Each structure stands twice: as C-alpha cells, then as structure tokens.
Amino acid sequence: MNWLDSMLPPAIRGPLLDQRLARVPTRCNEFGYDPFGFHREEARIAIRLAGWLYHTYFRVQVFGIEQVPPGRVLLVANHSGQLPFDALAIIMAMFVEAEPPRLCRAMVEKFIPRAPFVSYLFARWGQIVGTPENCLRLLEEEEAILVFPEGVRGISKPFYRKYQLCEFGTGFLRLALQTGAPVVPVALIGAEEQAPAINLKPLARLLRLPSLPLVVTPPFVPLPYPVKYRIHVGEPIRPVGDPDDEEAVAEQVRAVRSTVQTLVHIGLKERRHVFW
C-alpha cells in the first residue's frame, strides 16, 4: 500500500475503490452515464479527494449507519459550516461505511448550475439540483437522497446559534409521502466550528447569492479547520397521511426536526473535544 492510499478510508484503498464503485446500485447506460450525468470513472478522482478529507482531515466517525434501509430513502440532516463539507462527509459515509455502498445524492442549491465547471462536475459526481421533479425521479429509481431542510439558513446562521436548528422546509416530507420513502434523521457534529463567520447579507443580495460568509478567524476565508466530524444516524421514520394535508405535513416535519435536534444534543454530549 502506498502512502496516498494510507490516507484514504480502508474500504477504498487500491483496487477496493473500483470494486466498491461497481457495487453502487445505480443504473447506467452503455456509455457509463446514468440519467442525471453520473459516471463511475469520472467520479473516481472526486471520491479519492473526498476520501482524504473524510478519513485524514476530518477523521469522521459514524454511528448507526446500519439503520439506513435499502432502496429509496431520504436522509435528513442538519446543515452548517459555510461550505458544504458536511454533505461531503455524509455522502462518503454512505459510500465507504454502508453495505451495500450507496451513491447518496445531495440536493444542491439552484444557483449551482450558473457556476462555471461546477455544475458539470457535480453532475458527473452524482449530485443534482434539488428540484421536486429530480427528487421524485431518483426516489422512484430506489436511490438515496440527502436533504438539508434548513437550506442556506443552516450554513449561514451566526456562530452564537451553533447547533440550534433553523426551521425545516416541508418539501422532503411531501416527497416521502408521495413515494413511500422512509426518512432517516442524521446529525453531524463538528461543522459548526470549522469556519466561524458572519453573513454579509446586503452584499450577498447585490451579488445574487444566497449568502456571503465572512470568516472572523484567521485566515479569514471559509476554509475549514481540521475539526473532527461525528455523524449520528437515527432510526427510520415512515411518514403517513396525505401530502396535501398542510397541518399533518407540518406536524410530521416538526417531529423530524425534533429528532434531528435530539441527535445533535446526543452527539454534543458524547464528543470529548472539537478537534479529537
């Protein structure tokens, strides 16, 4: 084993990466692409880079991932950290820790397709714009979807509100009801401390961005500190009822949010230190 492989999770060292990629349950055509643009070969480089961040930089620990059921599923997580390294960690956990390995699709913000190169790369790596139509199609194909119902509010909240969840959107619950997909609550601990920042809202509006964080600690850019990530996965929740029943949907969304918040409190209580 070379020194580069030693910095990756054991499950994807050397030829094990290709073996794990081959087991990902997603449908590709004769050219190697799935309907949303994912390509196994083009994803290899991204997975190795993400694997280094996951294993060596953030030193991720995962608890309860065996509770993620097979087939269609919605992973619903807290969101924080200015840049979406929390999404990267959860996606990698599903790829290197879950059995069988899963390609978890994160719902990226709608401004991403306007960014040069990024939209192309995200598609090749399996991530898609978070529209209800895209989510519905993927769930019908028995895929795993990662949702952050706090949206941009989660990653741009002030530091004094760390680990206090913002209100959840209701779209994920309606999708779960429409497709029969279970909802799995997920809490990620560590990202709140990776880049303490304030959000320059007036400048963000001027630039037509959802947020514009200014990191208040050196080096004053939203690059993460090497905090230790901990991912806590809860038991699946199976929503019931009519997706058009506003009151029932809102009540179940509050229940999911409460469960994620409880997992956050458990994770904070169990960790010893921000960096180890």
Backbone as CSV, one residue per row, in Angstrom:
resi,resn,N_x,N_y,N_z,CA_x,CA_y,CA_z,C_x,C_y,C_z
1,MET,0.847,-1.201,0.000,0.000,0.000,0.000,0.883,1.252,0.000
2,ASN,0.623,2.183,-0.946,1.429,3.403,-0.980,0.905,4.417,0.035
3,TRP,1.686,5.476,0.222,1.336,6.443,1.270,0.063,7.202,0.952
4,LEU,-0.261,7.370,-0.345,-1.513,8.037,-0.697,-2.713,7.194,-0.285
5,ASP,-2.646,5.902,-0.539,-3.742,5.029,-0.149,-3.921,4.989,1.365
6,SER,-2.828,5.135,2.106,-2.922,5.082,3.570,-3.724,6.250,4.135
7,MET,-3.912,7.300,3.333,-4.668,8.474,3.775,-6.145,8.379,3.414
8,LEU,-6.537,7.271,2.797,-7.928,7.058,2.413,-8.585,6.069,3.366
9,PRO,-9.911,6.059,3.426,-10.593,5.045,4.233,-10.215,3.646,3.758
10,PRO,-10.064,2.681,4.647,-9.672,1.325,4.245,-10.550,0.731,3.149
11,ALA,-11.832,1.093,3.124,-12.773,0.490,2.168,-12.511,0.892,0.726
12,ILE,-11.690,1.942,0.487,-11.477,2.384,-0.895,-9.991,2.483,-1.233
13,ARG,-9.170,1.733,-0.552,-7.739,1.741,-0.856,-7.440,0.812,-2.023
14,GLY,-6.591,1.290,-2.950,-6.187,0.472,-4.077,-7.361,0.019,-4.927
15,PRO,-7.387,-1.255,-5.306,-8.454,-1.763,-6.180,-9.817,-1.820,-5.511
16,LEU,-9.866,-1.649,-4.189,-11.147,-1.707,-3.482,-12.079,-0.573,-3.917
17,LEU,-11.510,0.558,-4.357,-12.346,1.670,-4.819,-13.172,1.243,-6.020
18,ASP,-12.541,0.646,-7.015,-13.267,0.216,-8.204,-14.285,-0.866,-7.873
19,GLN,-13.929,-1.751,-6.964,-14.860,-2.802,-6.565,-16.095,-2.206,-5.896
20,ARG,-15.862,-1.199,-5.087,-16.992,-0.575,-4.376,-17.855,0.241,-5.348
21,LEU,-17.202,0.941,-6.271,-17.946,1.692,-7.286,-18.824,0.774,-8.128
22,ALA,-18.304,-0.400,-8.459,-19.056,-1.344,-9.288,-20.299,-1.857,-8.572
23,ARG,-20.288,-1.798,-7.227,-21.426,-2.305,-6.455,-22.483,-1.247,-6.180
24,VAL,-22.208,-0.003,-6.554,-23.195,1.062,-6.318,-24.454,0.780,-7.140
25,PRO,-25.614,0.686,-6.496,-26.844,0.331,-7.214,-27.473,1.510,-7.950
26,THR,-26.852,1.929,-9.034,-27.456,2.959,-9.875,-27.376,2.514,-11.324
27,ARG,-28.354,2.881,-12.112,-28.469,2.379,-13.481,-27.731,3.301,-14.455
28,CYS,-26.776,2.720,-15.189,-26.015,3.479,-16.184,-26.240,2.881,-17.570
29,ASN,-26.129,3.735,-18.585,-26.316,3.251,-19.956,-25.029,2.637,-20.489
30,GLU,-25.041,2.290,-21.790,-23.879,1.614,-22.370,-22.641,2.501,-22.409
31,PHE,-22.813,3.816,-22.236,-21.672,4.736,-22.212,-21.191,5.026,-20.788
32,GLY,-21.851,4.434,-19.811,-21.426,4.597,-18.432,-22.089,5.715,-17.665
33,TYR,-23.087,6.396,-18.258,-23.751,7.514,-17.605,-25.132,7.094,-17.093
34,ASP,-25.521,7.649,-15.953,-26.897,7.452,-15.512,-27.740,8.615,-16.042
35,PRO,-29.076,8.612,-15.867,-29.916,9.662,-16.461,-29.598,11.084,-16.003
36,PHE,-28.859,11.215,-14.893,-28.547,12.552,-14.378,-27.106,12.961,-14.636
37,GLY,-26.349,12.132,-15.347,-24.989,12.500,-15.723,-23.883,11.872,-14.909
38,PHE,-24.233,11.101,-13.872,-23.197,10.444,-13.068,-22.428,9.436,-13.914
39,HIS,-21.098,9.415,-13.710,-20.236,8.482,-14.422,-19.224,7.919,-13.429
40,ARG,-19.198,6.590,-13.286,-18.332,5.975,-12.281,-16.866,6.347,-12.455
41,GLU,-16.374,6.299,-13.689,-14.959,6.568,-13.926,-14.608,8.011,-13.582
42,GLU,-15.467,8.949,-13.957,-15.197,10.359,-13.673,-15.346,10.671,-12.189
43,ALA,-16.085,9.830,-11.470,-16.266,10.056,-10.034,-15.072,9.576,-9.215
44,ARG,-14.177,8.772,-9.805,-13.072,8.182,-9.049,-12.171,9.242,-8.405
45,ILE,-11.825,10.274,-9.191,-10.931,11.309,-8.659,-11.603,12.054,-7.513
46,ALA,-12.867,12.391,-7.708,-13.602,13.102,-6.659,-13.687,12.256,-5.390
47,ILE,-13.898,10.965,-5.549,-14.015,10.085,-4.388,-12.687,9.993,-3.638
48,ARG,-11.605,9.946,-4.361,-10.296,9.886,-3.687,-10.016,11.180,-2.919
49,LEU,-10.316,12.323,-3.524,-10.131,13.592,-2.815,-11.055,13.663,-1.602
50,ALA,-12.321,13.321,-1.805,-13.279,13.329,-0.697,-12.877,12.321,0.371
51,GLY,-12.317,11.192,-0.069,-11.874,10.184,0.888,-10.755,10.681,1.779
52,TRP,-9.843,11.478,1.200,-8.776,12.071,2.018,-9.362,13.027,3.054
53,LEU,-10.276,13.892,2.637,-10.919,14.811,3.571,-11.664,14.041,4.661
54,TYR,-12.360,13.008,4.250,-13.177,12.208,5.166,-12.317,11.485,6.207
55,HIS,-11.271,10.829,5.740,-10.500,9.937,6.616,-9.368,10.646,7.351
56,THR,-8.652,11.524,6.648,-7.432,12.115,7.197,-7.657,13.513,7.766
57,TYR,-8.450,14.329,7.079,-8.609,15.717,7.511,-9.666,15.850,8.607
58,PHE,-10.897,15.348,8.325,-11.971,15.471,9.312,-12.073,14.249,10.232
59,ARG,-11.403,13.139,9.896,-11.345,11.942,10.745,-12.753,11.527,11.201
60,VAL,-13.606,11.305,10.241,-15.031,11.121,10.506,-15.303,9.818,11.253
61,GLN,-16.141,9.906,12.269,-16.689,8.738,12.943,-18.180,8.670,12.644
62,VAL,-18.682,7.468,12.401,-20.085,7.280,12.039,-20.734,6.313,13.013
63,PHE,-21.907,6.675,13.492,-22.652,5.840,14.426,-24.056,5.569,13.873
64,GLY,-24.405,4.292,13.784,-25.771,3.928,13.426,-26.077,3.853,11.945
65,ILE,-25.057,3.801,11.074,-25.341,3.806,9.638,-26.058,2.534,9.190
66,GLU,-25.962,1.477,9.985,-26.678,0.240,9.651,-28.193,0.423,9.702
67,GLN,-28.650,1.539,10.248,-30.084,1.797,10.328,-30.661,2.360,9.023
68,VAL,-29.794,2.725,8.080,-30.278,3.195,6.780,-30.820,1.997,6.006
69,PRO,-32.103,1.987,5.655,-32.674,0.824,4.968,-32.254,0.777,3.502
70,PRO,-32.337,-0.378,2.871,-32.039,-0.469,1.431,-33.136,0.214,0.620
71,GLY,-32.838,0.477,-0.633,-33.834,1.081,-1.515,-33.991,2.565,-1.298
72,ARG,-35.126,3.092,-1.769,-35.370,4.536,-1.689,-35.365,5.016,-0.249
73,VAL,-34.709,6.147,-0.030,-34.619,6.691,1.322,-34.247,8.170,1.251
74,LEU,-34.745,8.932,2.205,-34.402,10.347,2.354,-33.601,10.517,3.641
75,LEU,-32.336,10.918,3.518,-31.526,11.253,4.684,-31.718,12.735,4.967
76,VAL,-32.181,13.052,6.167,-32.496,14.437,6.528,-31.540,14.870,7.627
77,ALA,-30.701,15.883,7.328,-29.611,16.242,8.234,-29.603,17.725,8.565
78,ASN,-28.914,18.062,9.669,-28.639,19.465,9.978,-27.565,19.984,9.038
79,HIS,-27.541,21.301,8.866,-26.648,21.911,7.873,-25.859,23.035,8.528
80,SER,-24.546,23.086,8.273,-23.725,24.124,8.899,-22.359,24.178,8.242
81,GLY,-21.596,25.234,8.568,-20.195,25.263,8.195,-19.796,26.131,7.026
82,GLN,-20.671,26.980,6.509,-20.375,27.915,5.413,-20.216,27.225,4.061
83,LEU,-19.375,26.230,3.962,-19.225,25.435,2.741,-19.662,23.992,3.035
84,PRO,-20.209,23.281,2.027,-20.901,22.011,2.300,-20.001,20.796,2.507
85,PHE,-19.007,20.932,3.393,-18.204,19.759,3.733,-19.026,18.752,4.529
86,ASP,-20.084,19.212,5.193,-20.947,18.272,5.912,-21.634,17.327,4.934
87,ALA,-22.064,17.843,3.789,-22.670,16.990,2.764,-21.649,15.975,2.262
88,LEU,-20.425,16.444,2.010,-19.373,15.541,1.537,-19.154,14.398,2.523
89,ALA,-19.141,14.707,3.819,-18.901,13.677,4.833,-20.014,12.637,4.857
90,ILE,-21.256,13.080,4.762,-22.377,12.136,4.793,-22.399,11.283,3.526
91,ILE,-22.129,11.905,2.381,-22.076,11.156,1.113,-20.990,10.087,1.183
92,MET,-19.812,10.454,1.709,-18.724,9.487,1.803,-19.049,8.390,2.807
93,ALA,-19.713,8.733,3.891,-20.097,7.712,4.867,-20.991,6.665,4.224
94,MET,-21.917,7.111,3.381,-22.807,6.176,2.701,-22.043,5.322,1.694
95,PHE,-20.963,5.850,1.152,-20.198,5.104,0.158,-19.215,4.125,0.796
96,VAL,-18.534,4.546,1.869,-17.470,3.698,2.428,-17.901,2.894,3.646
97,GLU,-18.981,3.286,4.317,-19.397,2.591,5.540,-20.635,1.722,5.345
98,ALA,-21.533,2.133,4.436,-22.795,1.408,4.270,-22.575,0.126,3.477
99,GLU,-23.433,-0.858,3.742,-23.418,-2.101,2.976,-24.834,-2.400,2.493
100,PRO,-25.021,-2.477,1.165,-24.017,-2.233,0.122,-23.684,-0.749,0.039
101,PRO,-22.576,-0.398,-0.616,-22.251,1.031,-0.767,-23.348,1.747,-1.528
102,ARG,-23.630,2.983,-1.129,-24.689,3.758,-1.765,-24.126,5.041,-2.355
103,LEU,-24.662,5.424,-3.510,-24.387,6.744,-4.073,-25.474,7.666,-3.557
104,CYS,-25.134,8.458,-2.557,-26.109,9.356,-1.942,-26.144,10.663,-2.727
105,ARG,-27.333,11.050,-3.176,-27.484,12.254,-3.996,-27.840,13.445,-3.106
106,ALA,-26.954,14.422,-3.041,-27.245,15.642,-2.286,-28.005,16.615,-3.169
107,MET,-28.989,17.266,-2.592,-29.766,18.264,-3.318,-29.044,19.604,-3.269
108,VAL,-28.365,19.972,-4.348,-27.582,21.207,-4.355,-28.483,22.408,-4.657
109,GLU,-28.003,23.582,-4.266,-28.788,24.801,-4.440,-28.984,25.139,-5.925
110,LYS,-30.064,25.845,-6.218,-30.437,26.111,-7.605,-29.503,27.088,-8.306
111,PHE,-28.658,27.802,-7.547,-27.716,28.720,-8.203,-26.485,27.988,-8.741
112,ILE,-26.282,26.717,-8.334,-25.094,25.966,-8.737,-24.962,25.844,-10.257
113,PRO,-26.051,25.573,-11.024,-25.878,25.450,-12.477,-25.326,26.690,-13.161
114,ARG,-25.390,27.842,-12.491,-24.847,29.063,-13.091,-23.338,29.184,-12.893
115,ALA,-22.786,28.335,-12.032,-21.353,28.414,-11.732,-20.552,27.657,-12.787
116,PRO,-19.522,28.293,-13.373,-18.704,27.616,-14.396,-18.068,26.337,-13.856
117,PHE,-18.103,25.284,-14.639,-17.478,23.996,-14.358,-18.165,23.217,-13.221
118,VAL,-18.632,23.938,-12.204,-19.154,23.251,-11.021,-20.369,22.391,-11.357
119,SER,-21.293,22.931,-12.158,-22.500,22.174,-12.477,-22.148,20.894,-13.232
120,TYR,-21.203,20.975,-14.146,-20.763,19.801,-14.899,-20.168,18.750,-13.969
121,LEU,-19.267,19.203,-13.091,-18.597,18.267,-12.199,-19.574,17.645,-11.211
122,PHE,-20.477,18.445,-10.666,-21.441,17.908,-9.710,-22.284,16.817,-10.349
123,ALA,-22.694,17.034,-11.599,-23.496,16.017,-12.294,-22.691,14.739,-12.481
124,ARG,-21.426,14.847,-12.902,-20.602,13.666,-13.116,-20.345,12.919,-11.807
125,TRP,-20.383,13.636,-10.696,-20.135,13.011,-9.403,-21.423,12.549,-8.711
126,GLY,-22.571,12.752,-9.380,-23.816,12.204,-8.862,-24.708,13.160,-8.115
127,GLN,-24.330,14.440,-8.036,-25.143,15.401,-7.289,-26.016,16.210,-8.253
128,ILE,-27.217,16.556,-7.813,-28.176,17.185,-8.710,-28.827,18.401,-8.066
129,VAL,-29.419,19.245,-8.903,-30.165,20.399,-8.405,-31.415,19.903,-7.686
130,GLY,-31.671,20.476,-6.524,-32.724,19.967,-5.657,-34.126,20.398,-6.018
131,THR,-34.602,20.009,-7.186,-35.991,20.275,-7.558,-36.859,19.072,-7.172
132,PRO,-38.140,19.289,-6.894,-39.023,18.158,-6.566,-39.048,17.104,-7.668
133,GLU,-38.982,17.549,-8.925,-39.027,16.598,-10.046,-37.808,15.666,-10.024
134,ASN,-36.622,16.240,-9.800,-35.410,15.416,-9.733,-35.480,14.420,-8.580
135,CYS,-35.911,14.903,-7.423,-36.001,14.030,-6.248,-36.993,12.900,-6.477
136,LEU,-38.117,13.226,-7.065,-39.156,12.219,-7.303,-38.634,11.125,-8.229
137,ARG,-37.971,11.529,-9.306,-37.427,10.547,-10.252,-36.397,9.646,-9.590
138,LEU,-35.522,10.220,-8.776,-34.487,9.428,-8.129,-35.075,8.465,-7.103
139,LEU,-36.044,8.922,-6.349,-36.670,8.032,-5.372,-37.401,6.886,-6.062
140,GLU,-38.012,7.171,-7.179,-38.679,6.110,-7.931,-37.686,5.099,-8.495
141,GLU,-36.405,5.511,-8.616,-35.339,4.604,-9.048,-34.640,3.941,-7.859
142,GLU,-35.240,4.070,-6.659,-34.723,3.440,-5.429,-33.384,4.020,-4.985
143,GLU,-33.179,5.324,-5.229,-31.926,5.977,-4.841,-32.015,6.554,-3.425
144,ALA,-30.847,6.928,-2.883,-30.751,7.598,-1.584,-30.557,9.090,-1.808
145,ILE,-31.377,9.896,-1.152,-31.333,11.353,-1.308,-30.915,11.991,0.017
146,LEU,-29.971,12.921,-0.047,-29.556,13.690,1.129,-30.195,15.071,1.067
147,VAL,-30.932,15.404,2.125,-31.671,16.672,2.161,-31.262,17.467,3.395
148,PHE,-31.055,18.769,3.210,-30.831,19.697,4.320,-32.023,20.655,4.368
149,PRO,-33.058,20.338,5.142,-34.275,21.170,5.116,-34.088,22.584,5.647
150,GLU,-32.968,22.855,6.340,-32.697,24.226,6.764,-32.279,25.098,5.584
151,GLY,-31.777,24.480,4.522,-31.328,25.225,3.360,-30.153,26.127,3.685
152,VAL,-30.067,27.228,2.961,-28.959,28.170,3.140,-28.956,28.776,4.541
153,ARG,-30.129,28.851,5.159,-30.194,29.404,6.526,-29.314,28.621,7.481
154,GLY,-29.183,27.314,7.239,-28.378,26.484,8.125,-26.900,26.819,8.065
155,ILE,-26.362,26.954,6.844,-24.924,27.187,6.728,-24.537,28.634,7.021
156,SER,-25.508,29.543,7.006,-25.170,30.958,7.188,-25.654,31.528,8.516
157,LYS,-26.091,30.667,9.432,-26.551,31.201,10.714,-25.368,31.697,11.546
158,PRO,-25.568,32.686,12.417,-24.457,33.235,13.212,-23.910,32.187,14.178
159,PHE,-22.664,32.379,14.576,-21.971,31.392,15.400,-22.642,31.199,16.755
160,TYR,-23.249,32.265,17.282,-23.880,32.131,18.601,-25.118,31.221,18.555
161,ARG,-25.595,30.875,17.340,-26.721,29.960,17.207,-26.280,28.567,16.755
162,LYS,-25.002,28.255,16.975,-24.499,26.957,16.517,-25.277,25.818,17.166
163,TYR,-25.553,24.803,16.356,-26.275,23.589,16.728,-27.725,23.853,17.157
164,GLN,-28.232,25.043,16.861,-29.660,25.324,17.030,-30.289,25.287,15.634
165,LEU,-31.106,24.304,15.360,-31.634,24.117,14.020,-32.582,25.237,13.618
166,CYS,-32.472,25.674,12.374,-33.450,26.588,11.798,-34.714,25.793,11.456
167,GLU,-35.757,26.513,11.075,-36.986,25.832,10.674,-36.744,24.977,9.435
168,PHE,-37.405,23.841,9.380,-37.284,22.944,8.234,-38.309,23.288,7.168
169,GLY,-37.907,23.201,5.901,-38.869,23.232,4.811,-39.687,21.946,4.814
170,THR,-40.794,21.943,4.101,-41.701,20.788,4.137,-41.603,19.900,2.903
171,GLY,-40.823,20.309,1.898,-40.790,19.575,0.635,-40.371,18.124,0.785
172,PHE,-39.397,17.847,1.654,-38.906,16.468,1.802,-39.994,15.543,2.323
173,LEU,-40.855,16.077,3.225,-41.902,15.244,3.806,-42.962,14.906,2.759
174,ARG,-43.270,15.868,1.910,-44.241,15.601,0.835,-43.697,14.536,-0.120
175,LEU,-42.409,14.616,-0.432,-41.805,13.607,-1.302,-41.847,12.223,-0.653
176,ALA,-41.585,12.179,0.648,-41.642,10.902,1.357,-43.045,10.309,1.295
177,LEU,-44.057,11.148,1.457,-45.433,10.671,1.402,-45.820,10.231,-0.011
178,GLN,-45.340,10.962,-1.008,-45.671,10.618,-2.395,-45.040,9.299,-2.835
179,THR,-43.843,9.013,-2.333,-43.080,7.864,-2.827,-43.014,6.699,-1.848
180,GLY,-43.479,6.918,-0.617,-43.346,5.873,0.387,-41.938,5.692,0.897
181,ALA,-41.081,6.680,0.691,-39.691,6.583,1.134,-39.584,6.870,2.626
182,PRO,-38.824,6.051,3.361,-38.589,6.361,4.775,-37.671,7.570,4.920
183,VAL,-37.834,8.270,6.028,-36.987,9.412,6.363,-36.025,8.983,7.465
184,VAL,-34.727,9.153,7.218,-33.711,8.791,8.211,-33.079,10.071,8.750
185,PRO,-33.276,10.382,10.036,-32.666,11.589,10.616,-31.162,11.408,10.813
186,VAL,-30.408,12.452,10.501,-28.944,12.416,10.610,-28.466,13.699,11.281
187,ALA,-27.550,13.554,12.231,-26.923,14.716,12.863,-25.430,14.674,12.621
188,LEU,-24.867,15.801,12.185,-23.420,15.892,12.005,-22.869,16.915,12.995
189,ILE,-21.917,16.461,13.791,-21.292,17.307,14.809,-19.883,17.661,14.355
190,GLY,-19.537,18.938,14.457,-18.194,19.383,14.109,-18.156,20.523,13.121
191,ALA,-19.088,20.517,12.163,-19.033,21.520,11.101,-19.307,22.930,11.600
192,GLU,-20.051,23.074,12.689,-20.346,24.420,13.197,-19.081,25.169,13.588
193,GLU,-18.056,24.425,14.023,-16.823,25.062,14.482,-15.762,25.174,13.390
194,GLN,-16.034,24.673,12.191,-14.970,24.602,11.191,-14.620,25.956,10.582
195,ALA,-15.562,26.907,10.574,-15.285,28.216,9.972,-16.252,29.256,10.540
196,PRO,-16.059,29.697,11.799,-16.953,30.704,12.384,-17.010,31.948,11.509
197,ALA,-18.227,32.444,11.215,-18.363,33.540,10.250,-19.587,34.379,10.545
198,ILE,-19.597,35.558,9.933,-20.801,36.381,9.889,-21.245,36.459,8.425
199,ASN,-22.524,36.627,8.218,-23.066,36.622,6.868,-23.311,38.055,6.390
200,LEU,-22.665,38.424,5.280,-22.823,39.768,4.719,-24.054,39.779,3.806
201,LYS,-25.223,39.877,4.402,-26.466,39.733,3.647,-26.660,40.802,2.572
202,PRO,-26.402,42.097,2.852,-26.604,43.102,1.790,-25.733,42.849,0.558
203,LEU,-24.463,42.482,0.781,-23.578,42.210,-0.342,-23.999,40.927,-1.065
204,ALA,-24.480,39.959,-0.315,-24.959,38.716,-0.929,-26.142,38.997,-1.860
205,ARG,-27.061,39.837,-1.408,-28.213,40.188,-2.259,-27.746,40.917,-3.516
206,LEU,-26.759,41.792,-3.361,-26.238,42.540,-4.504,-25.618,41.601,-5.533
207,LEU,-24.950,40.560,-5.068,-24.293,39.600,-5.950,-25.207,38.441,-6.349
208,ARG,-26.456,38.505,-5.887,-27.448,37.455,-6.179,-26.997,36.086,-5.692
209,LEU,-26.426,36.082,-4.491,-26.007,34.848,-3.843,-26.912,34.594,-2.641
210,PRO,-27.109,33.324,-2.272,-27.959,33.049,-1.106,-27.329,33.505,0.200
211,SER,-26.004,33.539,0.267,-25.307,34.038,1.445,-23.876,34.377,1.056
212,LEU,-23.217,35.195,1.868,-21.817,35.548,1.636,-21.126,35.613,2.997
213,PRO,-20.565,34.479,3.431,-19.961,34.447,4.763,-18.606,35.123,4.809
214,LEU,-18.347,35.835,5.896,-17.034,36.401,6.170,-16.515,35.723,7.427
215,VAL,-15.478,34.926,7.264,-14.921,34.199,8.397,-14.208,35.175,9.318
216,VAL,-14.472,35.070,10.618,-13.969,36.059,11.579,-12.720,35.584,12.306
217,THR,-12.168,34.443,11.887,-10.928,33.960,12.476,-9.925,33.696,11.359
218,PRO,-8.608,33.785,11.636,-7.608,33.544,10.593,-7.808,32.171,9.962
219,PRO,-7.615,32.059,8.635,-7.091,33.036,7.670,-8.173,33.882,6.996
220,PHE,-9.354,34.012,7.615,-10.426,34.906,7.165,-11.021,34.528,5.810
221,VAL,-10.967,33.280,5.452,-11.650,32.726,4.281,-12.335,31.442,4.731
222,PRO,-13.414,31.026,4.033,-14.200,29.886,4.514,-13.557,28.523,4.257
223,LEU,-12.259,28.409,4.581,-11.603,27.112,4.546,-11.739,26.486,5.929
224,PRO,-12.060,25.209,5.991,-12.380,24.629,7.306,-11.159,24.325,8.145
225,TYR,-11.294,24.502,9.444,-10.307,23.980,10.372,-10.431,22.453,10.400
226,PRO,-9.372,21.744,10.774,-9.433,20.275,10.812,-10.170,19.761,12.056
227,VAL,-11.422,20.155,12.182,-12.247,19.664,13.283,-12.553,18.185,13.058
228,LYS,-12.984,17.527,14.103,-13.361,16.117,13.981,-14.873,16.029,13.763
229,TYR,-15.257,15.323,12.724,-16.670,15.127,12.418,-17.193,13.848,13.077
230,ARG,-18.412,13.939,13.566,-19.136,12.771,14.070,-20.523,12.762,13.447
231,ILE,-20.885,11.646,12.848,-22.188,11.514,12.201,-23.019,10.513,12.988
232,HIS,-24.182,10.944,13.429,-25.103,10.083,14.171,-26.354,9.857,13.323
233,VAL,-26.645,8.591,13.043,-27.778,8.227,12.201,-28.873,7.636,13.092
234,GLY,-30.090,8.159,12.950,-31.199,7.694,13.768,-32.030,6.617,13.081
235,GLU,-33.050,6.160,13.765,-33.939,5.138,13.226,-34.832,5.733,12.136
236,PRO,-35.159,4.937,11.119,-36.035,5.439,10.043,-37.403,5.847,10.571
237,ILE,-37.922,6.901,9.982,-39.273,7.383,10.278,-40.104,7.201,9.013
238,ARG,-41.282,6.635,9.147,-42.128,6.394,7.973,-43.356,7.304,8.048
239,PRO,-43.320,8.434,7.342,-44.447,9.371,7.376,-45.716,8.727,6.822
240,VAL,-46.851,9.178,7.338,-48.149,8.685,6.873,-49.071,9.873,6.634
241,GLY,-50.048,9.679,5.746,-51.034,10.723,5.517,-51.046,11.241,4.095
242,ASP,-51.776,12.335,3.915,-51.969,12.960,2.614,-50.945,14.074,2.423
243,PRO,-50.152,14.041,1.339,-49.162,15.106,1.128,-49.778,16.488,0.948
244,ASP,-51.064,16.558,0.678,-51.732,17.854,0.522,-52.348,18.353,1.818
245,ASP,-52.254,17.580,2.889,-52.778,17.984,4.192,-51.717,18.830,4.890
246,GLU,-51.841,20.149,4.796,-50.822,21.075,5.297,-50.531,20.861,6.776
247,GLU,-51.573,20.697,7.564,-51.382,20.575,9.009,-50.656,19.286,9.369
248,ALA,-51.048,18.179,8.736,-50.410,16.895,9.031,-48.952,16.902,8.579
249,VAL,-48.686,17.493,7.417,-47.316,17.577,6.912,-46.458,18.404,7.862
250,ALA,-46.969,19.572,8.276,-46.207,20.454,9.163,-45.913,19.769,10.499
251,GLU,-46.873,19.023,11.014,-46.673,18.327,12.291,-45.574,17.272,12.183
252,GLN,-45.571,16.528,11.090,-44.550,15.491,10.914,-43.179,16.096,10.636
253,VAL,-43.135,17.231,9.945,-41.860,17.924,9.740,-41.284,18.367,11.080
254,ARG,-42.138,18.888,11.960,-41.670,19.293,13.288,-41.129,18.094,14.067
255,ALA,-41.764,16.937,13.901,-41.303,15.728,14.594,-39.925,15.300,14.079
256,VAL,-39.713,15.375,12.766,-38.406,15.023,12.194,-37.348,16.007,12.690
257,ARG,-37.678,17.289,12.658,-36.729,18.309,13.132,-36.368,18.061,14.591
258,SER,-37.341,17.731,15.413,-37.090,17.458,16.827,-36.164,16.251,16.994
259,THR,-36.348,15.233,16.143,-35.499,14.043,16.224,-34.062,14.380,15.846
260,VAL,-33.885,15.166,14.774,-32.532,15.577,14.377,-31.891,16.410,15.485
261,GLN,-32.669,17.322,16.095,-32.126,18.148,17.176,-31.705,17.295,18.363
262,THR,-32.492,16.254,18.661,-32.135,15.337,19.752,-30.832,14.614,19.445
263,LEU,-30.676,14.155,18.196,-29.422,13.504,17.798,-28.242,14.468,17.918
264,VAL,-28.472,15.735,17.593,-27.417,16.750,17.736,-27.011,16.865,19.200
265,HIS,-27.994,16.929,20.104,-27.684,17.037,21.536,-26.914,15.810,22.026
266,ILE,-27.301,14.622,21.557,-26.593,13.394,21.935,-25.145,13.449,21.445
267,GLY,-24.966,13.878,20.193,-23.623,13.961,19.637,-22.741,14.941,20.386
268,LEU,-23.300,16.089,20.758,-22.533,17.082,21.506,-22.162,16.567,22.887
269,LYS,-23.064,15.842,23.503,-22.809,15.307,24.845,-21.711,14.248,24.819
270,GLU,-21.656,13.471,23.724,-20.721,12.347,23.665,-19.319,12.735,23.196
271,ARG,-19.189,13.855,22.478,-17.851,14.196,21.977,-16.986,14.754,23.100
272,ARG,-15.694,14.484,22.994,-14.752,14.930,24.025,-14.201,16.313,23.722
273,HIS,-13.971,16.615,22.419,-13.317,17.864,22.059,-13.638,18.157,20.601
274,VAL,-13.538,19.412,20.232,-13.817,19.816,18.850,-12.847,19.154,17.876
275,PHE,-11.594,18.983,18.273,-10.557,18.520,17.348,-10.169,17.045,17.509
276,TRP,-10.733,16.363,18.495,-10.417,14.936,18.611,-11.501,14.196,19.373
